[in-house]
């Protein structure tokens, strides 16, 4: 059997729709975040592998978890993350939650309704934000807002790749409830272009995801670490832009992704918004204190 690390797709942190441990983050926090990302990237590539059997995928994921938990030293990514967690006194639970999501990817290919999709995001996306917050020593009071942002990022990604996921993996995150209500067969996701009915479904899900982004946006003001707050502001701004594109375009026909130039411009906007938002919030808090 191949080692899990040998099954990587070649995709890295620079290929994501959001920054991963960018230079905005304090240097001392980047290494554990990258260790976490590398571990998760391998597990994700295993779950999405197009030639491995279900049994092989689950076995590889089990091997990664065994090393993460210190049962052996066979998988380097597991060792590196385990050591990073030990150095910070952090639990492996967030990484284990993500492994739960990847096992779901291997064994579950359809989601009945929005609640099932959010339950999946509880394991596939929310642990990422929670881990980053824990690395920074942030209060767990920030988790609810972070969970909303992370779920939105995940669903944005599902909608961007809905055609590819169906064609290559027979995996559908577009809820069966919305497809059935519109009279759209699941197989329509394999077409080169969405029908009007399918496009309405996809745009409707994107609109619902917009609410997650909006409700999670206060996270930027809840974070104590100013540099992490700016990073999150960039992530939220990128999510807003991609979501707006998903509400206007057909992901089966159009490439709903941001180029490097567009990402850089939107990231700058996010930094500015985050900086001014935090400044305004502090001034408002100080004014209220004086009035009391």
Protein Blocks (a to p, Z undefined) as FASTA:
>chain_A
ZZfklmpghiafklpcbdehiakbcfklmmmmmmmmmmmmmmmmmmmpckbcfklmmmmm
mmmmmmmnopackbmklmmmmmmmmmnopafklmmmmmmmmmmmmmpcbdfblmlmmmmm
mmmmmmmmmmmmmmnopafklmmmmmmmmmmmmmmmmmmmmmmmmmmnopafbdfklmmm
nopafklmmpmbdcfklmmmmmmmmmmmmmmmmmmmmmmmmpmblmlmmmmmmmmmmmmm
mmmmmmmmcfklpccdddfklmmmmmmmmmmmmmmmmmmmmmmmmmmmmmZZ
